[in-house]
Amino acid sequence: MATPKSMLFLGLSCIAAIAAVGSVFELTSGDPELGGTVTTVILALSLPMAALSFFGAVKSADTDDVA
């Protein structure tokens, strides 16, 4: 069952995943709008954040599903 905590983690995961995909597209375009360094930092931070928050959402929903 979805809880507010798991929904928050899942929303954070979606936002971080969108940031990661956008950063990859920006870096492969050849000329990132924010610059290569800033875009690389965004990518390096958003990938683990997306994965950790997704697993946190799954774990939170799984542990709260005691009926």
PDB file of N, CA, C and O in Angstrom:
ATOM      1  N   MET A   1       0.839  -1.175   0.000  1.00  0.00           N
ATOM      2  CA  MET A   1       0.000   0.000   0.000  1.00  0.00           C
ATOM      3  C   MET A   1       0.887   1.242   0.000  1.00  0.00           C
ATOM      4  O   MET A   1       1.884   1.304   0.719  1.00  0.00           O
ATOM      5  N   ALA A   2       0.529   2.191  -0.782  1.00  0.00           N
ATOM      6  CA  ALA A   2       1.307   3.418  -0.868  1.00  0.00           C
ATOM      7  C   ALA A   2       1.047   4.289   0.352  1.00  0.00           C
ATOM      8  O   ALA A   2      -0.098   4.476   0.763  1.00  0.00           O
ATOM      9  N   THR A   3       2.104   4.809   0.915  1.00  0.00           N
ATOM     10  CA  THR A   3       2.017   5.706   2.054  1.00  0.00           C
ATOM     11  C   THR A   3       2.547   7.071   1.639  1.00  0.00           C
ATOM     12  O   THR A   3       3.227   7.177   0.618  1.00  0.00           O
ATOM     13  N   PRO A   4       2.258   8.105   2.393  1.00  0.00           N
ATOM     14  CA  PRO A   4       2.814   9.424   2.038  1.00  0.00           C
ATOM     15  C   PRO A   4       4.339   9.418   1.966  1.00  0.00           C
ATOM     16  O   PRO A   4       4.931  10.094   1.124  1.00  0.00           O
ATOM     17  N   LYS A   5       4.970   8.648   2.857  1.00  0.00           N
ATOM     18  CA  LYS A   5       6.432   8.568   2.840  1.00  0.00           C
ATOM     19  C   LYS A   5       6.933   7.910   1.557  1.00  0.00           C
ATOM     20  O   LYS A   5       7.888   8.394   0.949  1.00  0.00           O
ATOM     21  N   SER A   6       6.301   6.815   1.140  1.00  0.00           N
ATOM     22  CA  SER A   6       6.738   6.139  -0.079  1.00  0.00           C
ATOM     23  C   SER A   6       6.433   6.976  -1.313  1.00  0.00           C
ATOM     24  O   SER A   6       7.198   6.960  -2.278  1.00  0.00           O
ATOM     25  N   MET A   7       5.318   7.708  -1.289  1.00  0.00           N
ATOM     26  CA  MET A   7       5.004   8.576  -2.429  1.00  0.00           C
ATOM     27  C   MET A   7       6.005   9.726  -2.539  1.00  0.00           C
ATOM     28  O   MET A   7       6.364  10.139  -3.642  1.00  0.00           O
ATOM     29  N   LEU A   8       6.453  10.241  -1.394  1.00  0.00           N
ATOM     30  CA  LEU A   8       7.466  11.299  -1.409  1.00  0.00           C
ATOM     31  C   LEU A   8       8.774  10.784  -2.002  1.00  0.00           C
ATOM     32  O   LEU A   8       9.392  11.445  -2.836  1.00  0.00           O
ATOM     33  N   PHE A   9       9.191   9.591  -1.560  1.00  0.00           N
ATOM     34  CA  PHE A   9      10.410   8.997  -2.115  1.00  0.00           C
ATOM     35  C   PHE A   9      10.270   8.732  -3.614  1.00  0.00           C
ATOM     36  O   PHE A   9      11.209   8.962  -4.377  1.00  0.00           O
ATOM     37  N   LEU A  10       9.107   8.252  -4.034  1.00  0.00           N
ATOM     38  CA  LEU A  10       8.905   7.962  -5.455  1.00  0.00           C
ATOM     39  C   LEU A  10       8.906   9.238  -6.291  1.00  0.00           C
ATOM     40  O   LEU A  10       9.446   9.256  -7.397  1.00  0.00           O
ATOM     41  N   GLY A  11       8.307  10.298  -5.771  1.00  0.00           N
ATOM     42  CA  GLY A  11       8.335  11.582  -6.481  1.00  0.00           C
ATOM     43  C   GLY A  11       9.744  12.128  -6.612  1.00  0.00           C
ATOM     44  O   GLY A  11      10.124  12.637  -7.665  1.00  0.00           O
ATOM     45  N   LEU A  12      10.522  12.020  -5.536  1.00  0.00           N
ATOM     46  CA  LEU A  12      11.920  12.449  -5.570  1.00  0.00           C
ATOM     47  C   LEU A  12      12.716  11.625  -6.582  1.00  0.00           C
ATOM     48  O   LEU A  12      13.573  12.148  -7.295  1.00  0.00           O
ATOM     49  N   SER A  13      12.415  10.336  -6.629  1.00  0.00           N
ATOM     50  CA  SER A  13      13.088   9.464  -7.586  1.00  0.00           C
ATOM     51  C   SER A  13      12.774   9.873  -9.025  1.00  0.00           C
ATOM     52  O   SER A  13      13.663   9.888  -9.876  1.00  0.00           O
ATOM     53  N   CYS A  14      11.525  10.201  -9.291  1.00  0.00           N
ATOM     54  CA  CYS A  14      11.142  10.625 -10.645  1.00  0.00           C
ATOM     55  C   CYS A  14      11.843  11.920 -11.050  1.00  0.00           C
ATOM     56  O   CYS A  14      12.340  12.042 -12.169  1.00  0.00           O
ATOM     57  N   ILE A  15      11.878  12.877 -10.138  1.00  0.00           N
ATOM     58  CA  ILE A  15      12.529  14.160 -10.440  1.00  0.00           C
ATOM     59  C   ILE A  15      14.024  13.965 -10.678  1.00  0.00           C
ATOM     60  O   ILE A  15      14.592  14.552 -11.599  1.00  0.00           O
ATOM     61  N   ALA A  16      14.657  13.140  -9.847  1.00  0.00           N
ATOM     62  CA  ALA A  16      16.092  12.888 -10.009  1.00  0.00           C
ATOM     63  C   ALA A  16      16.371  12.139 -11.315  1.00  0.00           C
ATOM     64  O   ALA A  16      17.367  12.414 -11.985  1.00  0.00           O
ATOM     65  N   ALA A  17      15.505  11.202 -11.677  1.00  0.00           N
ATOM     66  CA  ALA A  17      15.700  10.462 -12.932  1.00  0.00           C
ATOM     67  C   ALA A  17      15.549  11.386 -14.138  1.00  0.00           C
ATOM     68  O   ALA A  17      16.299  11.274 -15.108  1.00  0.00           O
ATOM     69  N   ILE A  18      14.585  12.292 -14.078  1.00  0.00           N
ATOM     70  CA  ILE A  18      14.414  13.264 -15.168  1.00  0.00           C
ATOM     71  C   ILE A  18      15.647  14.154 -15.280  1.00  0.00           C
ATOM     72  O   ILE A  18      16.095  14.454 -16.387  1.00  0.00           O
ATOM     73  N   ALA A  19      16.196  14.577 -14.148  1.00  0.00           N
ATOM     74  CA  ALA A  19      17.411  15.398 -14.158  1.00  0.00           C
ATOM     75  C   ALA A  19      18.585  14.623 -14.751  1.00  0.00           C
ATOM     76  O   ALA A  19      19.390  15.185 -15.494  1.00  0.00           O
ATOM     77  N   ALA A  20      18.685  13.339 -14.426  1.00  0.00           N
ATOM     78  CA  ALA A  20      19.784  12.524 -14.955  1.00  0.00           C
ATOM     79  C   ALA A  20      19.667  12.367 -16.467  1.00  0.00           C
ATOM     80  O   ALA A  20      20.655  12.509 -17.186  1.00  0.00           O
ATOM     81  N   VAL A  21      18.469  12.075 -16.946  1.00  0.00           N
ATOM     82  CA  VAL A  21      18.274  11.912 -18.397  1.00  0.00           C
ATOM     83  C   VAL A  21      18.543  13.227 -19.118  1.00  0.00           C
ATOM     84  O   VAL A  21      19.178  13.243 -20.173  1.00  0.00           O
ATOM     85  N   GLY A  22      18.062  14.324 -18.551  1.00  0.00           N
ATOM     86  CA  GLY A  22      18.321  15.628 -19.157  1.00  0.00           C
ATOM     87  C   GLY A  22      19.797  15.958 -19.200  1.00  0.00           C
ATOM     88  O   GLY A  22      20.278  16.539 -20.173  1.00  0.00           O
ATOM     89  N   SER A  23      20.520  15.591 -18.152  1.00  0.00           N
ATOM     90  CA  SER A  23      21.959  15.840 -18.123  1.00  0.00           C
ATOM     91  C   SER A  23      22.686  15.016 -19.175  1.00  0.00           C
ATOM     92  O   SER A  23      23.619  15.505 -19.813  1.00  0.00           O
ATOM     93  N   VAL A  24      22.268  13.780 -19.358  1.00  0.00           N
ATOM     94  CA  VAL A  24      22.888  12.948 -20.390  1.00  0.00           C
ATOM     95  C   VAL A  24      22.658  13.554 -21.769  1.00  0.00           C
ATOM     96  O   VAL A  24      23.581  13.620 -22.580  1.00  0.00           O
ATOM     97  N   PHE A  25      21.433  13.997 -22.038  1.00  0.00           N
ATOM     98  CA  PHE A  25      21.152  14.619 -23.331  1.00  0.00           C
ATOM     99  C   PHE A  25      21.963  15.900 -23.516  1.00  0.00           C
ATOM    100  O   PHE A  25      22.479  16.157 -24.604  1.00  0.00           O
ATOM    101  N   GLU A  26      22.075  16.695 -22.471  1.00  0.00           N
ATOM    102  CA  GLU A  26      22.855  17.922 -22.565  1.00  0.00           C
ATOM    103  C   GLU A  26      24.332  17.634 -22.831  1.00  0.00           C
ATOM    104  O   GLU A  26      24.963  18.303 -23.650  1.00  0.00           O
ATOM    105  N   LEU A  27      24.877  16.639 -22.139  1.00  0.00           N
ATOM    106  CA  LEU A  27      26.296  16.319 -22.333  1.00  0.00           C
ATOM    107  C   LEU A  27      26.570  15.730 -23.709  1.00  0.00           C
ATOM    108  O   LEU A  27      27.628  15.977 -24.288  1.00  0.00           O
ATOM    109  N   THR A  28      25.629  14.956 -24.238  1.00  0.00           N
ATOM    110  CA  THR A  28      25.859  14.351 -25.561  1.00  0.00           C
ATOM    111  C   THR A  28      25.567  15.325 -26.700  1.00  0.00           C
ATOM    112  O   THR A  28      25.930  15.064 -27.847  1.00  0.00           O
ATOM    113  N   SER A  29      24.911  16.449 -26.389  1.00  0.00           N
ATOM    114  CA  SER A  29      24.619  17.418 -27.442  1.00  0.00           C
ATOM    115  C   SER A  29      25.872  18.163 -27.880  1.00  0.00           C
ATOM    116  O   SER A  29      25.912  18.730 -28.972  1.00  0.00           O
ATOM    117  N   GLY A  30      26.891  18.162 -27.032  1.00  0.00           N
ATOM    118  CA  GLY A  30      28.133  18.822 -27.407  1.00  0.00           C
ATOM    119  C   GLY A  30      28.352  20.153 -26.722  1.00  0.00           C
ATOM    120  O   GLY A  30      29.496  20.531 -26.470  1.00  0.00           O
ATOM    121  N   ASP A  31      27.266  20.886 -26.407  1.00  0.00           N
ATOM    122  CA  ASP A  31      27.392  22.201 -25.792  1.00  0.00           C
ATOM    123  C   ASP A  31      26.316  22.373 -24.717  1.00  0.00           C
ATOM    124  O   ASP A  31      25.266  22.955 -24.989  1.00  0.00           O
ATOM    125  N   PRO A  32      26.560  21.877 -23.502  1.00  0.00           N
ATOM    126  CA  PRO A  32      25.558  22.000 -22.438  1.00  0.00           C
ATOM    127  C   PRO A  32      25.302  23.455 -22.066  1.00  0.00           C
ATOM    128  O   PRO A  32      26.234  24.255 -21.990  1.00  0.00           O
ATOM    129  N   GLU A  33      24.038  23.795 -21.834  1.00  0.00           N
ATOM    130  CA  GLU A  33      23.673  25.181 -21.521  1.00  0.00           C
ATOM    131  C   GLU A  33      24.282  25.658 -20.208  1.00  0.00           C
ATOM    132  O   GLU A  33      24.662  26.824 -20.093  1.00  0.00           O
ATOM    133  N   LEU A  34      24.381  24.775 -19.216  1.00  0.00           N
ATOM    134  CA  LEU A  34      24.940  25.169 -17.918  1.00  0.00           C
ATOM    135  C   LEU A  34      26.443  24.954 -17.833  1.00  0.00           C
ATOM    136  O   LEU A  34      27.061  25.264 -16.814  1.00  0.00           O
ATOM    137  N   GLY A  35      27.022  24.435 -18.881  1.00  0.00           N
ATOM    138  CA  GLY A  35      28.446  24.126 -18.875  1.00  0.00           C
ATOM    139  C   GLY A  35      28.665  22.658 -18.554  1.00  0.00           C
ATOM    140  O   GLY A  35      27.828  22.015 -17.921  1.00  0.00           O
ATOM    141  N   GLY A  36      29.774  22.150 -18.988  1.00  0.00           N
ATOM    142  CA  GLY A  36      30.065  20.732 -18.812  1.00  0.00           C
ATOM    143  C   GLY A  36      30.248  20.320 -17.363  1.00  0.00           C
ATOM    144  O   GLY A  36      29.803  19.243 -16.966  1.00  0.00           O
ATOM    145  N   THR A  37      30.895  21.156 -16.569  1.00  0.00           N
ATOM    146  CA  THR A  37      31.170  20.808 -15.177  1.00  0.00           C
ATOM    147  C   THR A  37      29.888  20.751 -14.359  1.00  0.00           C
ATOM    148  O   THR A  37      29.666  19.786 -13.627  1.00  0.00           O
ATOM    149  N   VAL A  38      29.049  21.764 -14.472  1.00  0.00           N
ATOM    150  CA  VAL A  38      27.799  21.812 -13.706  1.00  0.00           C
ATOM    151  C   VAL A  38      26.879  20.667 -14.118  1.00  0.00           C
ATOM    152  O   VAL A  38      26.268  20.027 -13.262  1.00  0.00           O
ATOM    153  N   THR A  39      26.776  20.406 -15.407  1.00  0.00           N
ATOM    154  CA  THR A  39      25.918  19.330 -15.894  1.00  0.00           C
ATOM    155  C   THR A  39      26.431  17.970 -15.434  1.00  0.00           C
ATOM    156  O   THR A  39      25.637  17.085 -15.114  1.00  0.00           O
ATOM    157  N   THR A  40      27.740  17.797 -15.398  1.00  0.00           N
ATOM    158  CA  THR A  40      28.310  16.538 -14.907  1.00  0.00           C
ATOM    159  C   THR A  40      28.040  16.357 -13.419  1.00  0.00           C
ATOM    160  O   THR A  40      27.762  15.246 -12.968  1.00  0.00           O
ATOM    161  N   VAL A  41      28.120  17.437 -12.658  1.00  0.00           N
ATOM    162  CA  VAL A  41      27.820  17.360 -11.223  1.00  0.00           C
ATOM    163  C   VAL A  41      26.347  17.005 -11.011  1.00  0.00           C
ATOM    164  O   VAL A  41      26.024  16.186 -10.150  1.00  0.00           O
ATOM    165  N   ILE A  42      25.463  17.612 -11.786  1.00  0.00           N
ATOM    166  CA  ILE A  42      24.035  17.291 -11.685  1.00  0.00           C
ATOM    167  C   ILE A  42      23.809  15.818 -12.000  1.00  0.00           C
ATOM    168  O   ILE A  42      23.042  15.149 -11.307  1.00  0.00           O
ATOM    169  N   LEU A  43      24.457  15.310 -13.021  1.00  0.00           N
ATOM    170  CA  LEU A  43      24.330  13.900 -13.376  1.00  0.00           C
ATOM    171  C   LEU A  43      24.878  13.005 -12.273  1.00  0.00           C
ATOM    172  O   LEU A  43      24.257  12.003 -11.917  1.00  0.00           O
ATOM    173  N   ALA A  44      26.043  13.364 -11.731  1.00  0.00           N
ATOM    174  CA  ALA A  44      26.669  12.539 -10.690  1.00  0.00           C
ATOM    175  C   ALA A  44      25.837  12.516  -9.411  1.00  0.00           C
ATOM    176  O   ALA A  44      25.864  11.521  -8.687  1.00  0.00           O
ATOM    177  N   LEU A  45      25.110  13.568  -9.120  1.00  0.00           N
ATOM    178  CA  LEU A  45      24.275  13.604  -7.918  1.00  0.00           C
ATOM    179  C   LEU A  45      22.896  12.984  -8.142  1.00  0.00           C
ATOM    180  O   LEU A  45      22.333  12.365  -7.239  1.00  0.00           O
ATOM    181  N   SER A  46      22.360  13.152  -9.339  1.00  0.00           N
ATOM    182  CA  SER A  46      20.993  12.697  -9.581  1.00  0.00           C
ATOM    183  C   SER A  46      20.882  11.188  -9.797  1.00  0.00           C
ATOM    184  O   SER A  46      19.847  10.602  -9.479  1.00  0.00           O
ATOM    185  N   LEU A  47      21.912  10.552 -10.324  1.00  0.00           N
ATOM    186  CA  LEU A  47      21.832   9.097 -10.529  1.00  0.00           C
ATOM    187  C   LEU A  47      21.722   8.324  -9.214  1.00  0.00           C
ATOM    188  O   LEU A  47      20.804   7.516  -9.071  1.00  0.00           O
ATOM    189  N   PRO A  48      22.618   8.538  -8.251  1.00  0.00           N
ATOM    190  CA  PRO A  48      22.447   7.804  -6.991  1.00  0.00           C
ATOM    191  C   PRO A  48      21.197   8.235  -6.225  1.00  0.00           C
ATOM    192  O   PRO A  48      20.579   7.420  -5.540  1.00  0.00           O
ATOM    193  N   MET A  49      20.821   9.514  -6.339  1.00  0.00           N
ATOM    194  CA  MET A  49      19.620   9.976  -5.649  1.00  0.00           C
ATOM    195  C   MET A  49      18.378   9.281  -6.208  1.00  0.00           C
ATOM    196  O   MET A  49      17.476   8.919  -5.452  1.00  0.00           O
ATOM    197  N   ALA A  50      18.331   9.097  -7.524  1.00  0.00           N
ATOM    198  CA  ALA A  50      17.185   8.417  -8.131  1.00  0.00           C
ATOM    199  C   ALA A  50      17.119   6.967  -7.672  1.00  0.00           C
ATOM    200  O   ALA A  50      16.049   6.473  -7.317  1.00  0.00           O
ATOM    201  N   ALA A  51      18.249   6.292  -7.679  1.00  0.00           N
ATOM    202  CA  ALA A  51      18.263   4.880  -7.288  1.00  0.00           C
ATOM    203  C   ALA A  51      17.940   4.699  -5.806  1.00  0.00           C
ATOM    204  O   ALA A  51      17.129   3.846  -5.445  1.00  0.00           O
ATOM    205  N   LEU A  52      18.570   5.496  -4.954  1.00  0.00           N
ATOM    206  CA  LEU A  52      18.354   5.351  -3.514  1.00  0.00           C
ATOM    207  C   LEU A  52      16.928   5.717  -3.111  1.00  0.00           C
ATOM    208  O   LEU A  52      16.330   5.045  -2.271  1.00  0.00           O
ATOM    209  N   SER A  53      16.387   6.766  -3.699  1.00  0.00           N
ATOM    210  CA  SER A  53      15.020   7.142  -3.343  1.00  0.00           C
ATOM    211  C   SER A  53      14.007   6.144  -3.894  1.00  0.00           C
ATOM    212  O   SER A  53      12.964   5.927  -3.277  1.00  0.00           O
ATOM    213  N   PHE A  54      14.291   5.531  -5.044  1.00  0.00           N
ATOM    214  CA  PHE A  54      13.398   4.494  -5.562  1.00  0.00           C
ATOM    215  C   PHE A  54      13.389   3.287  -4.632  1.00  0.00           C
ATOM    216  O   PHE A  54      12.327   2.778  -4.273  1.00  0.00           O
ATOM    217  N   PHE A  55      14.576   2.834  -4.246  1.00  0.00           N
ATOM    218  CA  PHE A  55      14.634   1.687  -3.337  1.00  0.00           C
ATOM    219  C   PHE A  55      14.046   2.047  -1.969  1.00  0.00           C
ATOM    220  O   PHE A  55      13.455   1.190  -1.311  1.00  0.00           O
ATOM    221  N   GLY A  56      14.198   3.281  -1.541  1.00  0.00           N
ATOM    222  CA  GLY A  56      13.574   3.723  -0.305  1.00  0.00           C
ATOM    223  C   GLY A  56      12.057   3.702  -0.396  1.00  0.00           C
ATOM    224  O   GLY A  56      11.380   3.338   0.566  1.00  0.00           O
ATOM    225  N   ALA A  57      11.519   4.091  -1.546  1.00  0.00           N
ATOM    226  CA  ALA A  57      10.070   4.059  -1.745  1.00  0.00           C
ATOM    227  C   ALA A  57       9.546   2.639  -1.723  1.00  0.00           C
ATOM    228  O   ALA A  57       8.509   2.361  -1.120  1.00  0.00           O
ATOM    229  N   VAL A  58      10.264   1.736  -2.383  1.00  0.00           N
ATOM    230  CA  VAL A  58       9.834   0.336  -2.406  1.00  0.00           C
ATOM    231  C   VAL A  58       9.906  -0.267  -1.010  1.00  0.00           C
ATOM    232  O   VAL A  58       8.992  -0.974  -0.586  1.00  0.00           O
ATOM    233  N   LYS A  59      10.989   0.014  -0.301  1.00  0.00           N
ATOM    234  CA  LYS A  59      11.137  -0.529   1.047  1.00  0.00           C
ATOM    235  C   LYS A  59      10.078   0.045   1.980  1.00  0.00           C
ATOM    236  O   LYS A  59       9.508  -0.683   2.792  1.00  0.00           O
ATOM    237  N   SER A  60       9.811   1.342   1.873  1.00  0.00           N
ATOM    238  CA  SER A  60       8.818   1.976   2.723  1.00  0.00           C
ATOM    239  C   SER A  60       7.422   1.415   2.461  1.00  0.00           C
ATOM    240  O   SER A  60       6.671   1.146   3.398  1.00  0.00           O
ATOM    241  N   ALA A  61       7.082   1.243   1.203  1.00  0.00           N
ATOM    242  CA  ALA A  61       5.767   0.697   0.872  1.00  0.00           C
ATOM    243  C   ALA A  61       5.661  -0.761   1.278  1.00  0.00           C
ATOM    244  O   ALA A  61       4.587  -1.221   1.664  1.00  0.00           O
ATOM    245  N   ASP A  62       6.766  -1.493   1.195  1.00  0.00           N
ATOM    246  CA  ASP A  62       6.748  -2.902   1.539  1.00  0.00           C
ATOM    247  C   ASP A  62       6.615  -3.117   3.046  1.00  0.00           C
ATOM    248  O   ASP A  62       5.876  -3.998   3.484  1.00  0.00           O
ATOM    249  N   THR A  63       7.321  -2.324   3.830  1.00  0.00           N
ATOM    250  CA  THR A  63       7.258  -2.496   5.288  1.00  0.00           C
ATOM    251  C   THR A  63       5.951  -1.981   5.873  1.00  0.00           C
ATOM    252  O   THR A  63       5.515  -2.463   6.919  1.00  0.00           O
ATOM    253  N   ASP A  64       5.312  -1.004   5.216  1.00  0.00           N
ATOM    254  CA  ASP A  64       4.051  -0.471   5.702  1.00  0.00           C
ATOM    255  C   ASP A  64       2.848  -1.276   5.222  1.00  0.00           C
ATOM    256  O   ASP A  64       1.708  -0.919   5.521  1.00  0.00           O
ATOM    257  N   ASP A  65       3.088  -2.353   4.483  1.00  0.00           N
ATOM    258  CA  ASP A  65       2.002  -3.152   3.924  1.00  0.00           C
ATOM    259  C   ASP A  65       1.676  -4.330   4.847  1.00  0.00           C
ATOM    260  O   ASP A  65       1.484  -5.455   4.385  1.00  0.00           O
ATOM    261  N   VAL A  66       1.617  -4.065   6.126  1.00  0.00           N
ATOM    262  CA  VAL A  66       1.287  -5.108   7.080  1.00  0.00           C
ATOM    263  C   VAL A  66      -0.206  -4.997   7.377  1.00  0.00           C
ATOM    264  O   VAL A  66      -0.663  -4.029   7.984  1.00  0.00           O
ATOM    265  N   ALA A  67      -0.955  -6.004   6.937  1.00  0.00           N
ATOM    266  CA  ALA A  67      -2.419  -5.926   7.117  1.00  0.00           C
ATOM    267  C   ALA A  67      -2.935  -7.043   7.992  1.00  0.00           C
ATOM    268  O   ALA A  67      -4.138  -7.125   8.243  1.00  0.00           O
TER     269      ALA A  67
END
